[in-house]
Amino acid sequence: MIAFFFFFFRETSPDAFPERLRIAMENQNIDNKTLSTRSNVSLITVQRWLRGMYEPRHATLPKIANVLNVSTDYLCCIED
């Protein structure tokens, strides 16, 4: 399952996830600190996601999607 998850990140532009994450955060008026708290990750981790330095772990992705009220497929750039 993890290989499947990372396959989609690798097939898209390197900036695709950070851009989707940024858009979803803006749509929900959620800042970095709020996302980190509600997703139970560090603020630095969120900042690294937004810079494209890291990708979220498979187990964390549903938490992010839930906080931002989007699907995991949207965040992974599988759907629009």
C-alpha positions as CSV (number, residue, x, y, z in Angstrom):
1,M,0.0,0.0,0.0
2,I,2.8,2.4,0.8
3,A,4.4,1.9,-2.6
4,F,1.1,2.7,-4.2
5,F,0.9,5.9,-2.2
6,F,4.3,7.1,-3.2
7,F,3.9,6.0,-6.8
8,F,1.3,8.8,-7.3
9,F,3.5,11.4,-5.7
10,R,6.4,10.5,-7.9
11,E,4.3,10.6,-11.1
12,T,3.2,14.2,-10.6
13,S,5.1,17.4,-10.5
14,P,7.3,17.8,-7.4
15,D,5.3,20.9,-6.4
16,A,1.9,19.2,-6.8
17,F,1.4,18.0,-3.2
18,P,2.6,21.3,-1.6
19,E,0.3,23.3,-3.9
20,R,-2.7,21.1,-3.2
21,L,-2.0,21.4,0.5
22,R,-1.6,25.1,0.3
23,I,-4.9,25.5,-1.6
24,A,-6.8,23.3,0.8
25,M,-5.4,25.2,3.8
26,E,-6.4,28.5,2.3
27,N,-9.9,27.3,1.5
28,Q,-10.4,26.3,5.1
29,N,-8.6,29.3,6.5
30,I,-6.2,27.1,8.4
31,D,-2.6,28.2,9.1
32,N,0.5,26.0,9.5
33,K,0.2,25.9,13.3
34,T,-3.5,24.9,13.3
35,L,-2.8,22.1,10.8
36,S,0.1,20.8,12.8
37,T,-1.9,20.7,16.0
38,R,-5.0,19.1,14.4
39,S,-2.9,16.6,12.5
40,N,-0.7,15.8,15.4
41,V,2.6,16.6,13.6
42,S,5.2,19.2,14.3
43,L,5.0,22.7,12.9
44,I,8.4,22.1,11.1
45,T,6.9,19.0,9.4
46,V,4.0,21.1,8.0
47,Q,6.5,23.7,6.8
48,R,8.6,21.1,5.1
49,W,5.5,19.7,3.4
50,L,4.7,23.1,2.1
51,R,8.3,23.6,0.8
52,G,8.2,20.2,-0.9
53,M,11.0,18.9,1.3
54,Y,8.9,16.1,2.8
55,E,5.8,14.1,1.9
56,P,3.4,13.0,4.7
57,R,3.5,9.5,5.9
58,H,0.8,7.2,4.7
59,A,-0.8,7.1,8.2
60,T,-0.8,10.9,8.4
61,L,-2.4,11.6,5.1
62,P,-6.0,10.8,6.2
63,K,-5.6,13.0,9.2
64,I,-4.5,15.9,7.0
65,A,-7.4,15.3,4.6
66,N,-9.9,15.2,7.5
67,V,-8.7,18.5,8.9
68,L,-8.8,20.2,5.5
69,N,-12.1,18.6,4.5
70,V,-10.7,17.1,1.3
71,S,-10.1,13.6,0.0
72,T,-6.7,11.9,0.2
73,D,-7.0,11.5,-3.6
74,Y,-7.2,15.2,-3.9
75,L,-4.0,15.7,-1.8
76,C,-2.2,13.0,-3.8
77,C,-3.3,14.7,-7.1
78,I,-5.3,11.6,-8.2
79,E,-8.4,13.7,-8.6
80,D,-9.3,17.4,-8.9
